[in-house]
């Protein structure tokens, strides 16, 4: 029986085999840490990060009481959508990074969609 960490890495590897970001449609990658949430729009062709947002971003740093809840995930989703739309990125490929599409990940994705990103 595999432990949860091994299952996580297998899920992550399985997802990354199928998902690839381009300049026209970058990969929207999310990382959920214990205290913060990070998101990046990545062009895998050139290996460049086109837009990035997190609970540590200057736009959000003083406004959030707690940085590891659903409200913080929604704020980061709206911020990454705003930054992406400023750079004319409307369509992305969502990379949940092996995480289950539930809770903070779902809140982040829903907020990014309502702010204007398509995925």
Secondary structure by P-SEA (a helix, b strand, c coil): cccaaaaaaaaaaaaaacccccccbbbbbbbbcccbbbbbbccccccccccccccccccccccccccccaaaaaaaaaaaaaaaaaacccbbbbccccccccaaaaaaaaaaaaacccc
